Amino acid sequence: MLERTRDLLVAAALASVACTANDAPATAGGGTSSSGGDETGLAPICVAGERLCGEAEVLVCADDGTEWLTEPCADGQLCLDGMCQAEALMVTTEVLEPGALSFDYDQTLAATGGAPPYAWSVGSGQVPPGLSVDATGAVTGVPTATGDYVFEAQVEDAEGTTASRDFSITVHSEPLTIITLPELGAFDEGMPMNVPLLALGGTEPYGWFLVDGALPDGVIVDAAGAVTGMPLQPGPFDFRIRVVDAQRPPGWDEQDFSFQVDLRPLTVVGTQEYDLLAFKVVVLPLLAVIPGIAVPYVAQLEADGGLTPYSWSEEPMPAGLDVFIPQSGIPADLVLDSSGEITGSVTNTDEVVTVPLIGVGIDLTGFFFYAEVSDSQDPAARAGALFVIPTVPVG
């Protein structure tokens, strides 16, 4: 309406200018004649008494048609069809929030237009048991039954005009609540973990997911409800988990959790292991020795736990073992890399010894040496073991 009014005013003004400049007859003195206009010499721009609408005023054409007069509308009124009128009464609340069984509910209906004050009531349908709508539009109470409830809310203004809108309120069962304790405990790096997540209330099935924070590599929040996987990083971990249920709209709850991932003790490991006194004996792959022929050999020392990467080194034979192993050391033609890899070839068997394993009932024959591994912690953790490269003479 406002754009139409402005277009009319602009068009009328242009017409007035054109009429004054081009259509008025010239006078003897070179001026223009006022013949056909009013006493001021201005040409009409509108029809006397014509009424148009502005934003919140009425525009009325003056009696001589040469100007528009403004009549402001009172507060709460709008210009409609050239007249100031009250804005139509209308319910402005669109949706009411769902409720939960046995929990306080408090929402307020709103309206605009008409002639305040307003009075609210329920026209038809049913509000949830335990709730009521008072004259101010407050929907309050404590729901006593679950379900979906549809009702018509009606508002009446001071002049008896009414407006209404249909609403629905869904009352859920007990609110969805996470009951798993926030502190999940301590776990070992590199070892499987599985912590169930539990909730009560709402409508099953539930869905779980991570919303903030971080988990160690190898660990996830399973959608079915578990923190599970194999942590590959040490340290404390703090994160936030949300659970949603199957209601429409879904209920949800969130909680902060934490757990600790500790490094497992650093140990030397092998495919075949024995005990000799208080020492672990690790048997490496077999070395075939052919006199006069250099046979290639490759073996890898292994460790577990601690903080990778590891570093390996050959160390002197510990006191006590030298009684059982009269000669030891990695053969001269083999090299132990810091990564734990042994490479080279052997043709000389002079350093081969046979060691009986007390309590096991077997003898081991080969090259014996002692090695230690250290990890990347500061200070580094260390672990050692007795190794044997078993030999089989050929030829």
Solvent accessible surface area in square Angstrom, and as a share of the most:
residue,aa,sasa,rsa
1,M,120,0.54
2,L,43,0.22
3,E,133,0.59
4,R,130,0.48
5,T,1,0.00
6,R,130,0.47
7,D,95,0.49
8,L,64,0.32
9,L,57,0.28
10,V,90,0.51
11,A,58,0.45
12,A,14,0.11
13,A,52,0.41
14,L,118,0.59
15,A,61,0.47
16,S,22,0.14
17,V,100,0.58
18,A,47,0.37
19,C,51,0.31
20,T,68,0.40
21,A,77,0.60
22,N,116,0.60
23,D,102,0.53
24,A,34,0.26
25,P,81,0.51
26,A,88,0.68
27,T,57,0.33
28,A,120,0.93
29,G,78,0.75
30,G,64,0.61
31,G,36,0.35
32,T,88,0.51
33,S,37,0.24
34,S,66,0.43
35,S,90,0.58
36,G,82,0.79
37,G,36,0.35
38,D,41,0.21
39,E,178,0.80
40,T,100,0.58
41,G,34,0.33
42,L,102,0.51
43,A,17,0.13
44,P,82,0.52
45,I,46,0.23
46,C,19,0.11
47,V,110,0.63
48,A,54,0.42
49,G,45,0.43
50,E,59,0.27
51,R,93,0.34
52,L,10,0.05
53,C,1,0.00
54,G,7,0.07
55,E,117,0.52
56,A,48,0.38
57,E,50,0.22
58,V,1,0.01
59,L,19,0.10
60,V,21,0.12
61,C,2,0.01
62,A,10,0.08
63,D,135,0.70
64,D,71,0.37
65,G,3,0.02
66,T,22,0.13
67,E,89,0.40
68,W,42,0.15
69,L,85,0.42
70,T,80,0.46
71,E,77,0.34
72,P,108,0.68
73,C,18,0.11
74,A,64,0.49
75,D,151,0.78
76,G,62,0.60
77,Q,60,0.27
78,L,74,0.37
79,C,12,0.07
80,L,80,0.40
81,D,125,0.65
82,G,4,0.04
83,M,98,0.44
84,C,42,0.25
85,Q,72,0.32
86,A,52,0.41
87,E,62,0.28
88,A,79,0.61
89,L,19,0.09
90,M,101,0.45
91,V,5,0.03
92,T,57,0.33
93,T,22,0.13
94,E,130,0.58
95,V,115,0.66
96,L,8,0.04
97,E,97,0.44
98,P,50,0.31
99,G,7,0.06
100,A,22,0.17
101,L,48,0.24
102,S,79,0.51
103,F,111,0.46
104,D,127,0.66
105,Y,14,0.05
106,D,101,0.53
107,Q,52,0.23
108,T,88,0.51
109,L,5,0.02
110,A,48,0.37
111,A,21,0.16
112,T,44,0.26
113,G,12,0.11
114,G,17,0.16
115,A,23,0.18
116,P,89,0.56
117,P,107,0.67
118,Y,58,0.22
119,A,51,0.40
120,W,16,0.06
121,S,52,0.33
122,V,59,0.34
123,G,43,0.41
124,S,63,0.41
125,G,58,0.56
126,Q,101,0.45
127,V,23,0.13
128,P,0,0.00
129,P,45,0.28
130,G,44,0.42
131,L,12,0.06
132,S,66,0.42
133,V,22,0.13
134,D,68,0.35
135,A,61,0.47
136,T,100,0.58
137,G,0,0.00
138,A,20,0.15
139,V,0,0.00
140,T,51,0.30
141,G,25,0.24
142,V,62,0.36
143,P,0,0.00
144,T,92,0.54
145,A,35,0.27
146,T,66,0.39
147,G,31,0.29
148,D,106,0.55
149,Y,31,0.12
150,V,92,0.53
151,F,2,0.01
152,E,42,0.19
153,A,0,0.00
154,Q,62,0.28
155,V,0,0.00
156,E,75,0.34
157,D,9,0.05
158,A,67,0.52
159,E,139,0.62
160,G,41,0.40
161,T,67,0.39
162,T,70,0.41
163,A,21,0.17
164,S,56,0.36
165,R,84,0.31
166,D,99,0.51
167,F,7,0.03
168,S,63,0.40
169,I,0,0.00
170,T,31,0.18
171,V,3,0.02
172,H,26,0.12
173,S,40,0.26
174,E,113,0.51
175,P,51,0.32
176,L,12,0.06
177,T,64,0.37
178,I,9,0.04
179,I,80,0.41
180,T,20,0.12
181,L,136,0.68
182,P,69,0.43
183,E,108,0.48
184,L,22,0.11
185,G,29,0.28
186,A,68,0.52
187,F,43,0.18
188,D,64,0.33
189,E,29,0.13
190,G,15,0.14
191,M,92,0.41
192,P,100,0.63
193,M,10,0.05
194,N,97,0.50
195,V,21,0.12
196,P,78,0.49
197,L,9,0.04
198,L,102,0.51
199,A,13,0.10
200,L,108,0.54
201,G,22,0.21
202,G,15,0.14
203,T,60,0.35
204,E,126,0.57
205,P,102,0.64
206,Y,44,0.17
207,G,21,0.20
208,W,9,0.03
209,F,84,0.35
210,L,67,0.33
211,V,59,0.34
212,D,92,0.48
213,G,46,0.44
214,A,62,0.48
215,L,27,0.14
216,P,2,0.01
217,D,87,0.45
218,G,44,0.42
219,V,10,0.06
220,I,105,0.53
221,V,22,0.13
222,D,51,0.26
223,A,69,0.54
224,A,90,0.70
225,G,10,0.10
226,A,15,0.12
227,V,0,0.00
228,T,34,0.20
229,G,27,0.26
230,M,84,0.37
231,P,0,0.00
232,L,100,0.50
233,Q,71,0.32
234,P,53,0.33
235,G,17,0.16
236,P,104,0.66
237,F,27,0.11
238,D,99,0.51
239,F,7,0.03
240,R,76,0.28
241,I,0,0.00
242,R,72,0.26
243,V,0,0.00
244,V,40,0.23
245,D,8,0.04
246,A,42,0.33
247,Q,19,0.08
248,R,184,0.67
249,P,75,0.47
250,P,63,0.40
251,G,17,0.16
252,W,141,0.49
253,D,36,0.19
254,E,33,0.15
255,Q,39,0.17
256,D,82,0.43
257,F,4,0.02
258,S,27,0.17
259,F,5,0.02
260,Q,64,0.28
261,V,1,0.00
262,D,61,0.32
263,L,46,0.23
264,R,36,0.13
265,P,110,0.69
266,L,17,0.09
267,T,59,0.34
268,V,4,0.02
269,V,51,0.29
270,G,25,0.24
271,T,150,0.87
272,Q,82,0.37
273,E,70,0.31
274,Y,50,0.19
275,D,97,0.50
276,L,1,0.00
277,L,102,0.51
278,A,101,0.78
279,F,51,0.21
280,K,59,0.25
281,V,0,0.00
282,V,3,0.02
283,V,20,0.11
284,L,13,0.07
285,P,75,0.47
286,L,102,0.51
287,L,2,0.01
288,A,37,0.29
289,V,2,0.01
290,I,52,0.26
291,P,90,0.56
292,G,76,0.73
293,I,98,0.50
294,A,61,0.48
295,V,34,0.19
296,P,111,0.70
297,Y,11,0.04
298,V,94,0.54
299,A,4,0.03
300,Q,81,0.36
301,L,3,0.02
302,E,85,0.38
303,A,16,0.13
304,D,54,0.28
305,G,3,0.03
306,G,4,0.03
307,L,60,0.30
308,T,86,0.50
309,P,105,0.66
310,Y,54,0.21
311,S,54,0.35
312,W,12,0.04
313,S,44,0.29
314,E,78,0.35
315,E,53,0.24
316,P,111,0.70
317,M,38,0.17
318,P,33,0.21
319,A,96,0.74
320,G,35,0.33
321,L,0,0.00
322,D,83,0.43
323,V,122,0.70
324,F,56,0.23
325,I,4,0.02
326,P,109,0.68
327,Q,71,0.31
328,S,51,0.33
329,G,17,0.16
330,I,26,0.13
331,P,7,0.05
332,A,103,0.80
333,D,83,0.43
334,L,9,0.04
335,V,99,0.57
336,L,32,0.16
337,D,69,0.36
338,S,68,0.44
339,S,64,0.42
340,G,0,0.00
341,E,68,0.31
342,I,0,0.00
343,T,51,0.30
344,G,31,0.29
345,S,27,0.17
346,V,3,0.02
347,T,52,0.30
348,N,86,0.44
349,T,57,0.33
350,D,108,0.56
351,E,76,0.34
352,V,37,0.21
353,V,18,0.10
354,T,73,0.42
355,V,0,0.00
356,P,71,0.44
357,L,4,0.02
358,I,109,0.55
359,G,82,0.79
360,V,65,0.37
361,G,74,0.71
362,I,65,0.33
363,D,91,0.47
364,L,20,0.10
365,T,56,0.33
366,G,0,0.00
367,F,2,0.01
368,F,2,0.01
369,F,1,0.00
370,Y,24,0.09
371,A,0,0.00
372,E,40,0.18
373,V,0,0.00
374,S,18,0.11
375,D,10,0.05
376,S,51,0.33
377,Q,64,0.28
378,D,144,0.74
379,P,122,0.77
380,A,49,0.38
381,A,32,0.25
382,R,133,0.48
383,A,20,0.15
384,G,30,0.29
385,A,1,0.01
386,L,0,0.00
387,F,1,0.00
388,V,1,0.00
389,I,0,0.00
390,P,22,0.14
391,T,14,0.08
392,V,67,0.38
393,P,105,0.66
394,V,65,0.37
395,G,115,1.10
